[in-house]
Amino acid sequence: LYPPFREAPAGRRRQMLGDVATATLAAGSTAFVAGARCSSVALVGRGRIRVAKTDEYGRQITLYHVGPGETCLLTLNCALTGDAYQADAVVEEDVVAALIPLDRFRAWFDDDPGFRIFVVTAITRRVTELMQLVEEVAFRDLRTRVARFLQHAALRNDDHWIAITHDALAAEVGANRESVSRILKECERIGLLDLGRGRLRVVDPERLVEWRDVSAGAVADASPRC
């Protein structure tokens, strides 16, 4: 999954394999917590990790997810600067990952141009994602954020079911649970969603997009103008 390994000569591959260990993390476990320092960099081969920021009142917002072929921006920052983690990471789906000890990671970064390009590219992509998150939270209304998230999540499954609680969805879109629950109930009332315990189904993703666009237009029309 990772170009620096896939494209390396056979001898270099053997050396890299000798430097890393394999780790497994069960769903629901903690990958790291804010304030901790990293001892290795994980390259995810299977599974999914959610990285989130929690405020002093316990409210959360998801910063990004880490899946197969990806690594974590905060971990890269810790590895390169020595800073502590600034957020928490929870395993959403059982993870298998390759762990690179910090000394080997820094040696690879210094000595291997392909690996250095991979790290810089990974950081750039994550920063772009975070800029998009800022745009979503700052400039889009909550209905639009909920609809966009549900649309993308539903299209990952043929039956359009999404395993997610109201609390988890609120964290994904950076809002409180009560506001998100009201929006979900409204969508259920007009036939856009089927709500279950700990999961929901998008009845028709295209209709959800239409509702999202109409809702966004209504909010914009209602906004005060200078």
C-alpha positions in Angstrom: 0.0 0.0 0.0 2.9 2.4 0.6 5.0 3.6 -2.4 8.4 4.0 -0.5 8.2 0.2 0.2 6.5 -0.9 -3.0 8.9 0.9 -5.3 12.1 0.2 -3.3 14.7 -2.4 -4.5 14.5 -5.8 -3.0 17.5 -5.2 -0.7 16.0 -2.0 0.6 12.7 -3.7 1.2 14.3 -6.4 3.3 16.1 -3.7 5.4 12.8 -1.8 5.9 11.0 -4.9 7.0 13.7 -5.6 9.5 13.2 -2.1 11.0 9.4 -2.4 11.6 7.1 -4.4 13.8 3.5 -5.4 13.3 0.8 -4.2 15.7 -2.9 -5.1 16.0 -5.5 -2.8 17.7 -9.0 -3.9 18.5 -12.1 -1.7 17.6 -12.9 0.5 20.5 -9.4 0.7 21.8 -7.3 3.9 22.1 -4.5 4.5 19.7 -3.2 7.6 21.5 -4.4 10.4 23.8 -3.8 14.1 23.9 -0.7 15.0 25.8 1.1 11.7 25.2 4.3 11.4 23.1 4.8 8.9 20.3 7.4 6.2 20.2 6.7 5.0 16.7 4.9 5.9 13.5 2.1 3.6 12.4 1.4 2.8 8.7 -2.2 1.4 8.6 -2.6 -1.7 6.5 -6.1 -2.7 7.5 -8.9 -1.0 9.6 -9.8 2.5 10.5 -8.8 5.1 13.2 -10.7 8.3 14.1 -8.7 11.3 15.3 -10.8 13.8 17.3 -10.3 16.9 19.4 -12.2 17.2 22.7 -12.9 20.5 24.5 -13.1 21.1 28.2 -16.8 20.4 28.2 -16.5 17.0 26.6 -17.6 18.1 23.1 -15.8 16.5 20.2 -15.1 17.1 16.6 -13.6 14.6 14.3 -10.5 16.0 12.6 -9.9 13.1 10.2 -9.9 9.3 9.8 -6.8 7.1 9.0 -7.4 4.1 6.8 -5.4 1.6 4.8 -2.5 3.2 3.0 -2.5 6.2 5.3 -0.8 7.5 8.3 -1.6 10.1 11.0 -0.7 13.8 10.6 -0.4 14.3 14.4 1.9 11.3 14.6 4.1 12.6 11.8 4.2 16.0 13.6 5.2 14.3 16.9 7.9 12.2 15.1 9.4 15.2 13.4 9.2 17.8 16.1 9.0 15.9 19.4 5.8 17.6 20.3 3.0 15.7 22.2 -0.2 14.7 20.6 -2.9 17.4 20.4 -5.9 15.1 20.0 -7.2 11.6 20.8 -7.4 8.6 18.4 -9.8 5.7 18.7 -9.9 2.6 16.7 -13.2 2.3 14.8 -12.4 -0.9 12.9 -9.8 -3.5 13.9 -6.4 -2.2 12.8 -3.3 -4.0 11.6 -0.4 -1.6 11.2 3.4 -1.5 10.6 5.2 0.4 13.4 8.3 2.3 12.6 10.4 3.2 15.7 11.2 6.9 15.9 14.9 6.6 15.3 14.3 4.5 12.2 11.6 6.9 11.0 14.0 9.8 11.3 16.7 7.9 9.5 14.4 7.0 6.7 13.3 10.6 6.4 16.8 11.9 6.3 18.3 9.2 3.9 15.4 8.1 1.6 14.1 10.7 -0.8 11.1 8.5 -1.7 10.1 8.2 1.9 10.6 11.9 2.5 8.3 12.7 -0.5 5.7 10.3 1.0 5.8 12.0 4.4 5.5 15.5 3.0 2.7 14.4 0.6 0.8 12.8 3.5 1.2 16.0 5.6 0.0 18.2 2.7 -3.1 16.1 2.1 -4.1 16.1 5.8 -3.6 19.9 6.0 -5.9 20.2 3.0 -8.5 18.0 4.7 -8.3 20.2 7.9 -8.8 23.3 5.8 -11.9 21.7 4.3 -13.1 20.9 7.8 -12.6 24.5 8.9 -14.6 25.7 5.8 -17.4 23.2 6.6 -17.7 24.3 10.3 -17.3 28.0 9.7 -19.2 28.6 6.5 -21.8 25.8 6.0 -25.0 25.4 8.0 -25.5 22.3 10.1 -28.1 20.7 7.9 -25.7 20.8 5.0 -22.9 19.3 7.0 -25.1 16.5 8.3 -26.5 15.8 4.8 -23.0 15.8 3.2 -21.6 13.4 5.8 -24.6 11.0 5.5 -24.5 11.1 1.7 -20.8 10.2 1.5 -21.1 7.5 4.2 -24.2 5.9 2.7 -22.6 5.5 -0.7 -19.9 3.4 0.8 -22.5 0.6 1.4 -24.8 -0.9 -1.2 -27.7 -0.9 1.2 -27.0 2.7 2.4 -27.0 1.7 6.1 -24.6 3.6 8.3 -23.5 2.3 11.7 -23.4 5.5 13.7 -24.9 6.9 16.9 -26.3 10.5 17.2 -23.4 11.3 19.5 -20.8 10.0 17.0 -22.5 11.9 14.1 -22.5 15.1 16.2 -18.7 14.6 16.7 -18.2 14.1 12.9 -19.9 17.4 12.0 -18.8 19.5 15.0 -22.2 20.1 16.7 -24.1 19.1 19.8 -26.2 15.9 19.9 -29.5 17.7 20.4 -29.2 19.7 17.2 -28.2 16.7 15.1 -31.0 14.6 16.5 -33.6 17.3 15.5 -32.2 17.2 11.9 -32.3 13.4 11.8 -35.9 13.3 13.1 -36.9 15.9 10.4 -35.3 13.8 7.7 -37.0 10.7 9.0 -40.4 12.5 9.0 -40.1 13.5 5.3 -38.9 10.0 4.3 -35.2 10.7 3.7 -33.9 8.4 6.5 -34.8 5.3 8.4 -33.5 5.6 12.0 -32.6 2.6 14.1 -30.6 2.0 17.3 -27.0 2.9 16.7 -27.5 3.0 12.9 -29.6 4.7 10.2 -30.3 4.2 6.5 -30.3 6.8 3.8 -33.5 6.0 1.8 -32.4 7.9 -1.3 -29.0 9.6 -1.4 -30.1 11.8 -4.4 -33.1 13.1 -2.6 -30.9 13.8 0.4 -28.6 15.9 -1.8 -31.7 17.8 -3.1 -32.9 18.4 0.4 -29.4 19.6 1.4 -29.3 22.1 -1.4 -32.8 23.4 -0.8 -32.1 23.7 2.9 -28.8 25.6 2.3 -30.6 28.0 -0.1 -33.3 28.6 2.5 -30.8 29.4 5.2 -28.9 31.7 2.8 -32.1 33.6 1.9 -32.9 34.0 5.6 -29.4 35.4 6.4 -29.2 39.2 7.0 -27.6 41.2 4.3 -25.3 44.2 4.6 
